Amino acid sequence: MRAVECAACGNQVLCEKFSVAHTSVQWTADAAVACAEFRDRVGPGVTTARMRTCRSLRASIARAVEEGTLTVSTLEPGTAGTATTEADDA
């Protein structure tokens, strides 16, 4: 997994691409504090476990793919040793 930093808030997540359409994202514990989109939803009581991503982070991940710092992995999903990941279409 590679670290990707959100250009909007600086929140850092770990990402791995298993295909063009499949991105696995491992969130840090402080995502609800660092990310304004998460923070705005946590305030009214929405759990972050139900949030797939934020628009700014999705754009940052796409930019990392375009720049070549995040590439499609040759590993099978689930073999990278990550505890918590989310499939995403970014």
DSSP file with accessible surface (Angstrom, degrees, kcal/mol):
  #  RESIDUE AA STRUCTURE BP1 BP2  ACC     N-H-->O    O-->H-N    N-H-->O    O-->H-N    TCO  KAPPA ALPHA  PHI   PSI    X-CA   Y-CA   Z-CA
    1    1 A M              0   0   66      0, 0.0     2,-0.4     0, 0.0    15,-0.2   0.000 360.0 360.0 360.0 147.2    0.0    0.0    0.0
    2    2 A R  E     -A   15   0A 156     13,-3.1    13,-3.0     2,-0.0     2,-0.3  -0.893 360.0-115.1-115.3 142.9    1.1    3.5   -0.7
    3    3 A A  E     -A   14   0A  53     -2,-0.4     2,-0.4    11,-0.2    11,-0.2  -0.574  31.1-172.5 -74.4 135.2    0.5    6.7    1.3
    4    4 A V  E     -A   13   0A   9      9,-2.7     9,-2.4    -2,-0.3     2,-0.4  -1.000  10.1-149.9-129.7 129.9   -1.6    9.2   -0.5
    5    5 A E  E     -A   12   0A 120     -2,-0.4     2,-0.3     7,-0.2     7,-0.2  -0.851  19.6-120.0-103.4 134.2   -2.2   12.7    1.0
    6    6 A C     >  -     0   0    2      5,-2.9     4,-2.0    -2,-0.4    51,-0.1  -0.545  14.1-146.7 -70.2 128.0   -5.4   14.6    0.4
    7    7 A A  T  4 S+     0   0   73     49,-0.4    -1,-0.2    -2,-0.3    50,-0.1   0.769  94.6  50.9 -67.8 -23.4   -4.5   17.9   -1.3
    8    8 A A  T  4 S+     0   0   74      1,-0.1    -1,-0.2     3,-0.1    -2,-0.0   0.907 130.7   5.5 -83.3 -42.5   -7.4   19.7    0.5
    9    9 A C  T  4 S-     0   0   50      2,-0.1    -2,-0.2    26,-0.0     3,-0.1   0.532  89.3-118.3-123.5 -10.3   -6.8   18.8    4.1
   10   10 A G     <  +     0   0   34     -4,-2.0    -3,-0.1     1,-0.3    25,-0.1   0.449  56.8 154.6  84.3  -1.0   -3.5   16.9    4.3
   11   11 A N        -     0   0    7     23,-0.2    -5,-2.9    -6,-0.1     2,-0.5  -0.368  33.6-145.1 -59.7 136.8   -5.2   13.7    5.6
   12   12 A Q  E     +A    5   0A  98     -7,-0.2    16,-0.3    -3,-0.1     2,-0.3  -0.927  22.6 172.5-113.2 131.1   -3.1   10.7    4.7
   13   13 A V  E     -A    4   0A   0     -9,-2.4    -9,-2.7    -2,-0.5     2,-0.5  -0.845  32.5-115.3-125.3 165.6   -4.5    7.3    3.8
   14   14 A L  E     -AB   3  26A  68     12,-2.2    12,-3.1    -2,-0.3     2,-0.3  -0.898  37.5-174.7-103.0 134.3   -2.9    4.1    2.5
   15   15 A C  E     -AB   2  25A   0    -13,-3.0   -13,-3.1    -2,-0.5     2,-0.3  -0.946  16.3-176.8-130.4 150.9   -4.1    3.0   -1.0
   16   16 A E  E     - B   0  24A  14      8,-2.0     8,-3.4    -2,-0.3     2,-0.5  -0.985  17.1-144.8-144.8 135.9   -3.6    0.1   -3.3
   17   17 A K  E     +cB  72  23A   8     54,-0.8    56,-4.3    -2,-0.3     6,-0.2  -0.889  19.0 173.6 -99.8 124.7   -4.9   -0.3   -6.8
   18   18 A F  S    S-     0   0   32      4,-2.2     2,-0.3    -2,-0.5     5,-0.1   0.547  75.8 -11.4-102.7 -14.8   -5.9   -3.8   -7.8
   19   19 A S  S    S-     0   0   50      3,-1.2     3,-0.4     1,-0.1    -1,-0.4  -0.940  84.2 -85.4-165.1 176.1   -7.4   -2.7  -11.2
   20   20 A V  S    S+     0   0  125     -2,-0.3    -1,-0.1     1,-0.2     3,-0.0   0.894 130.6  36.8 -59.5 -35.5   -8.3    0.6  -12.9
   21   21 A A  S    S+     0   0   64      1,-0.1     2,-0.6    -3,-0.1    -1,-0.2   0.553 106.2  74.7 -95.6  -8.0  -11.7    0.5  -11.2
   22   22 A H        +     0   0   54     -3,-0.4    -4,-2.2    67,-0.1    -3,-1.2  -0.912  50.5 170.4-118.3 114.3  -10.7   -1.0   -7.8
   23   23 A T  E     -BD  17  88A   0     65,-1.7    65,-0.7    -2,-0.6     2,-0.5  -0.982  19.9-151.6-119.5 127.2   -8.9    1.1   -5.2
   24   24 A S  E     -BD  16  87A   4     -8,-3.4    -8,-2.0    -2,-0.5     2,-0.4  -0.860  15.8-167.2 -97.7 129.9   -8.5   -0.2   -1.7
   25   25 A V  E     -BD  15  86A   1     61,-1.2    61,-0.7    -2,-0.5     2,-0.6  -0.975  12.3-163.7-123.7 127.8   -8.3    2.6    0.9
   26   26 A Q  E     -B   14   0A  51    -12,-3.1   -12,-2.2    -2,-0.4     2,-0.2  -0.948  20.2-148.0-109.6 114.8   -7.1    2.2    4.6
   27   27 A W        -     0   0   45     -2,-0.6     2,-0.2   -14,-0.2   -14,-0.1  -0.516   9.7-124.1 -82.3 150.2   -8.2    5.2    6.6
   28   28 A T    >   -     0   0   54    -16,-0.3     3,-1.5    -2,-0.2     4,-0.2  -0.490  27.5-110.8 -84.7 160.7   -6.3    6.6    9.6
   29   29 A A  T 3  S+     0   0  114      1,-0.3     3,-0.5    -2,-0.2     4,-0.1   0.783 115.5  55.8 -63.6 -26.6   -8.0    6.9   12.9
   30   30 A D  T >> S+     0   0   88      1,-0.2     4,-2.7     2,-0.1     3,-1.1   0.273  70.6 109.8 -94.4  17.0   -7.9   10.7   12.7
   31   31 A A  H <> S+     0   0    5     -3,-1.5     4,-2.5     1,-0.3     8,-0.3   0.890  75.5  56.1 -58.3 -38.9   -9.8   11.0    9.4
   32   32 A A  H 34 S+     0   0   27     -3,-0.5    -1,-0.3    -4,-0.2    10,-0.1   0.772 114.0  40.5 -66.9 -22.9  -12.9   12.4   11.0
   33   33 A V  H <4 S+     0   0  108     -3,-1.1    -2,-0.2    -4,-0.1    -1,-0.2   0.873 119.9  41.3 -90.0 -42.3  -10.8   15.2   12.5
   34   34 A A  H  < S+     0   0   30     -4,-2.7     2,-0.6     1,-0.1   -23,-0.2   0.854 104.2  69.6 -76.7 -35.4   -8.5   16.0    9.5
   35   35 A C     X  -     0   0    4     -4,-2.5     4,-3.0    -5,-0.3     5,-0.2  -0.752  64.6-156.9 -94.1 121.6  -11.1   15.8    6.8
   36   36 A A  H  > S+     0   0   44     -2,-0.6     4,-2.7     1,-0.2     5,-0.2   0.880  95.2  54.0 -63.3 -37.1  -13.7   18.5    6.7
   37   37 A E  H  > S+     0   0   41      2,-0.2     4,-1.1     1,-0.2    -1,-0.2   0.928 113.3  42.1 -65.5 -42.1  -16.2   16.3    4.7
   38   38 A F  H >> S+     0   0    4     -7,-0.2     4,-2.5     2,-0.2     3,-0.5   0.942 114.2  51.9 -65.8 -46.8  -15.9   13.6    7.4
   39   39 A R  H 3X S+     0   0  119     -4,-3.0     4,-2.0    -8,-0.3    -2,-0.2   0.901 106.8  53.5 -58.8 -41.6  -16.0   16.1   10.2
   40   40 A D  H 3< S+     0   0  112     -4,-2.7    -1,-0.2     1,-0.2    -2,-0.2   0.818 114.6  41.3 -64.9 -30.1  -19.2   17.7    8.8
   41   41 A R  H <<>S+     0   0  109     -4,-1.1     5,-2.0    -3,-0.5    -1,-0.2   0.787 110.4  55.6 -88.0 -29.5  -20.9   14.4    8.7
   42   42 A V  H ><5S+     0   0   58     -4,-2.5     3,-1.8     3,-0.2    -2,-0.2   0.881  97.5  65.9 -70.3 -35.2  -19.7   13.1   12.1
   43   43 A G  T 3<5S+     0   0   67     -4,-2.0    -1,-0.2     1,-0.3    -2,-0.2   0.923 102.0  45.8 -52.6 -49.6  -21.0   16.1   13.9
   44   44 A P  T 3 5S-     0   0  105      0, 0.0    -1,-0.3     0, 0.0    -2,-0.2   0.466 130.0 -94.7 -75.7   0.1  -24.7   15.2   13.1
   45   45 A G  T < 5S+     0   0   64     -3,-1.8     2,-0.3     1,-0.3    -3,-0.2   0.546  73.6 146.4 104.7   6.5  -24.0   11.6   14.2
   46   46 A V      < -     0   0   52     -5,-2.0    -1,-0.3    -8,-0.1     2,-0.3  -0.606  48.3-124.9 -75.9 132.5  -23.2    9.8   10.9
   47   47 A T    >   -     0   0   76     -2,-0.3     3,-1.3     1,-0.1     4,-0.2  -0.588   4.9-137.6 -78.8 139.8  -20.6    7.1   11.4
   48   48 A T  G >  S+     0   0   51     -2,-0.3     3,-1.5     1,-0.3    -1,-0.1   0.721  97.5  76.7 -69.6 -18.7  -17.5    7.3    9.3
   49   49 A A  G 3  S+     0   0   75      1,-0.3    -1,-0.3     3,-0.0    -3,-0.0   0.786  94.6  50.6 -61.9 -23.6  -17.7    3.6    8.7
   50   50 A R  G <  S+     0   0  203     -3,-1.3     2,-0.5     2,-0.0    -1,-0.3   0.509  91.4  92.3 -91.4  -6.4  -20.5    4.2    6.2
   51   51 A M    <   -     0   0    4     -3,-1.5     3,-0.1    -4,-0.2   -13,-0.0  -0.804  54.9-168.2 -93.4 125.6  -18.5    6.9    4.3
   52   52 A R        -     0   0  128     -2,-0.5     2,-0.3     1,-0.3    -1,-0.2   0.890  60.8 -46.0 -79.6 -41.8  -16.6    5.5    1.3
   53   53 A T        -     0   0   20    -16,-0.0     2,-0.3    35,-0.0    -1,-0.3  -0.965  52.4-103.9-171.0 178.1  -14.5    8.6    0.6
   54   54 A C     >  -     0   0    4     -2,-0.3     4,-2.5    -3,-0.1     5,-0.2  -0.876  32.1-116.0-117.6 157.8  -14.5   12.3    0.2
   55   55 A R  H  > S+     0   0  187     -2,-0.3     4,-2.2     1,-0.2     5,-0.2   0.895 113.5  50.8 -60.6 -40.9  -14.4   14.1   -3.2
   56   56 A S  H  > S+     0   0   52      2,-0.2     4,-2.1     1,-0.2   -49,-0.4   0.918 111.6  46.7 -66.7 -41.7  -11.1   15.8   -2.4
   57   57 A L  H  > S+     0   0    1      2,-0.2     4,-2.7     1,-0.2     5,-0.2   0.921 109.7  54.3 -66.2 -41.4   -9.4   12.6   -1.4
   58   58 A R  H  X S+     0   0   83     -4,-2.5     4,-2.4     1,-0.2    -2,-0.2   0.923 109.5  48.0 -57.8 -42.6  -10.8   10.8   -4.5
   59   59 A A  H  X S+     0   0   49     -4,-2.2     4,-2.3     1,-0.2    -1,-0.2   0.893 110.4  51.9 -65.3 -37.9   -9.3   13.6   -6.7
   60   60 A S  H  X S+     0   0    6     -4,-2.1     4,-2.2     2,-0.2    -2,-0.2   0.892 109.9  48.9 -66.4 -38.8   -5.9   13.2   -4.8
   61   61 A I  H  X S+     0   0    2     -4,-2.7     4,-2.1     2,-0.2    -2,-0.2   0.933 110.8  50.3 -65.3 -43.9   -5.9    9.5   -5.4
   62   62 A A  H  X S+     0   0   38     -4,-2.4     4,-2.6    -5,-0.2    -2,-0.2   0.905 110.0  50.7 -60.5 -40.0   -6.7   10.0   -9.1
   63   63 A R  H  X S+     0   0   96     -4,-2.3     4,-2.6     2,-0.2     6,-0.2   0.913 107.3  53.4 -65.3 -39.4   -3.8   12.5   -9.3
   64   64 A A  H  X>S+     0   0    7     -4,-2.2     5,-1.6     1,-0.2     6,-1.5   0.894 110.1  48.1 -62.9 -36.9   -1.5   10.0   -7.7
   65   65 A V  H ><5S+     0   0   60     -4,-2.1     3,-0.8     2,-0.2    -2,-0.2   0.941 111.6  49.2 -67.6 -45.6   -2.5    7.4  -10.4
   66   66 A E  H 3<5S+     0   0  163     -4,-2.6    -2,-0.2     1,-0.3    -1,-0.2   0.883 112.9  47.7 -60.6 -38.2   -1.9   10.0  -13.1
   67   67 A E  H 3<5S-     0   0  131     -4,-2.6    -1,-0.3    -5,-0.2    -2,-0.2   0.591 113.1-120.2 -79.8 -11.8    1.5   10.9  -11.7
   68   68 A G  T <<5S+     0   0   42     -3,-0.8    -3,-0.2    -4,-0.7     3,-0.1   0.528  83.5 114.9  85.3   7.4    2.5    7.2  -11.4
   69   69 A T  S   <S+     0   0   83     -5,-1.6     2,-0.5     1,-0.2    -4,-0.2   0.689  80.6  44.2 -82.4 -16.6    3.0    7.3   -7.6
   70   70 A L  S    S+     0   0    3     -6,-1.5    -2,-0.3    -9,-0.1     2,-0.3  -0.980  80.5 173.1-125.8 114.0    0.1    4.9   -7.2
   71   71 A T        -     0   0   88     -2,-0.5   -54,-0.8    -3,-0.1     2,-0.2  -0.777  42.0 -80.7-119.5 165.5    0.1    2.0   -9.7
   72   72 A V  B     -c   17   0A  75     -2,-0.3   -54,-0.2   -56,-0.1     2,-0.1  -0.476  52.0-129.4 -68.0 127.8   -2.0   -1.1  -10.2
   73   73 A S        -     0   0   26    -56,-4.3    -1,-0.1    -2,-0.2   -57,-0.0  -0.427   9.7-148.1 -78.1 153.3   -0.7   -3.8   -7.9
   74   74 A T  S    S+     0   0  141     -2,-0.1     2,-0.1     2,-0.1    -1,-0.1   0.452  71.9 100.2 -96.2  -3.5    0.2   -7.3   -8.9
   75   75 A L  S    S-     0   0   84      1,-0.1    -2,-0.1     5,-0.0     3,-0.1  -0.476  81.4-109.3 -78.4 154.3   -0.9   -8.7   -5.5
   76   76 A E    >   -     0   0  138     -2,-0.1     3,-2.0     1,-0.1     4,-0.2  -0.577  46.3 -90.8 -77.2 144.2   -4.3  -10.3   -5.1
   77   77 A P  T 3  S+     0   0   71      0, 0.0    -1,-0.1     0, 0.0   -59,-0.0  -0.277 113.8  24.2 -55.2 137.3   -6.8   -8.3   -3.0
   78   78 A G  T 3  S+     0   0   68     -3,-0.1     3,-0.4     1,-0.0    -2,-0.0   0.352  98.3  92.4  89.6  -4.6   -6.5   -9.1    0.6
   79   79 A T    <   +     0   0   84     -3,-2.0    -3,-0.0     1,-0.2    -1,-0.0   0.480  61.8  82.5 -99.1  -1.1   -3.0  -10.4    0.5
   80   80 A A  S    S-     0   0   35     -4,-0.2    -1,-0.2     2,-0.1    -5,-0.0   0.490 103.3-114.9 -81.9  -4.7   -1.3   -7.0    1.4
   81   81 A G        +     0   0   73     -3,-0.4     2,-0.3     1,-0.2    -2,-0.1   0.711  61.4 152.2  83.0  20.0   -1.9   -7.6    5.1
   82   82 A T        -     0   0   38      1,-0.1    -1,-0.2   -56,-0.0     3,-0.2  -0.622  35.2-158.4 -87.4 144.0   -4.3   -4.7    5.6
   83   83 A A  S    S+     0   0   91      1,-0.3     2,-0.5    -2,-0.3    -1,-0.1   0.863  78.9  25.6 -87.0 -39.6   -6.8   -4.9    8.4
   84   84 A T  S    S+     0   0   96    -57,-0.1     2,-0.3     2,-0.0    -1,-0.3  -0.961  71.3 154.7-134.3 116.7   -9.4   -2.4    7.1
   85   85 A T        -     0   0   62     -2,-0.5     2,-0.4    -3,-0.2   -59,-0.2  -0.943  25.1-149.4-136.6 159.7   -9.9   -1.5    3.5
   86   86 A E  E     -D   25   0A  41    -61,-0.7   -61,-1.2    -2,-0.3     2,-0.3  -0.995  17.8-128.9-129.2 136.7  -12.7   -0.2    1.3
   87   87 A A  E     +D   24   0A  59     -2,-0.4     2,-0.3   -63,-0.2   -63,-0.2  -0.598  35.4 175.7 -78.3 141.9  -13.3   -0.9   -2.4
   88   88 A D  E     -D   23   0A   6    -65,-0.7   -65,-1.7    -2,-0.3   -35,-0.0  -0.970  38.7-131.2-144.8 156.3  -13.8    2.2   -4.3
   89   89 A D              0   0  104     -2,-0.3   -67,-0.1   -67,-0.2    -2,-0.0   0.168 360.0 360.0 -99.5  22.4  -14.3    3.1   -7.9
   90   90 A A              0   0   24    -67,-0.2    -2,-0.1   -69,-0.0   -31,-0.1  -0.472 360.0 360.0 -79.8 360.0  -11.7    5.8   -8.0
